[in-house]
Amino acid sequence: MITDEVYYLSRHGQIGSINEVANLPTWKRRYYLYKLNEEFEKQKEEIDKAKRKSSNGAASKFRK
């Protein structure tokens, strides 16, 4: 839905105003959404990796 695309790109994509995003061609909006999703997935992976690393360190402290 175009409204959702415009909202997410204007809020998270830092592409421009709502009007600028709404006036982008559909293929370009979809490309930016795809790239934004990739970025969020990478951030999530890094957070999960950091959580696993910190939880492994905490567990080893209690074993001693």
N, C-alpha and C positions, 0 to 999 in steps of 0.2 A: 504494500500500500504506500502510495507516494507520501502521505502525511508522516508515516513512521520513518521513512527514509530521510525526509527533510529534517525531522526532529533529531534523529540520531546523528546525522552529519553536522547539523548546525550546533548541536550541544557538545558532541565529543570529537568531531572531526576537525574542528577549527578551520573550516574551509571558508566560511563567510556567514553573511546574514541569512536568515530564512529565505528571503527573496532570491538571493544569489544561488542558494542551493536548489531551490524549487525550479529555477530557470536552467539548471544544468541538464544536458541531455541524459536520458535514462541510462544509457550504457556507462556514462561517466559516474553517475550517482552509484550505480551498482558496483563499479570498480572501486570507488572510495569506500563503500561499505565492506567490500571484501577485504581490502587492506586494513581497515579499522578492526575488523574481526580477527585478522591474523595477529595484529598488534596486541589485542586483548588476550588472545590465546597464549602468546609468548609470555605476557605478564603473569598470567595464571600459572603457567608452567614454572616460572621462576619463583613465584610465591610458594607453590607446592614443594619445590625442591628445597627452598630455604626452611620450610616447616619440617620436612623430613629430616634435614640435616640437624636442626635444633632439637627435634624430638629424640634423635639417635644420641646426641650428646648428653641430653638430660637422662636418658635411660642408663647410659654407661656410668654416670655419676652415682646412681643409686645402687649399682651392682657392687661397688667397691666396699 
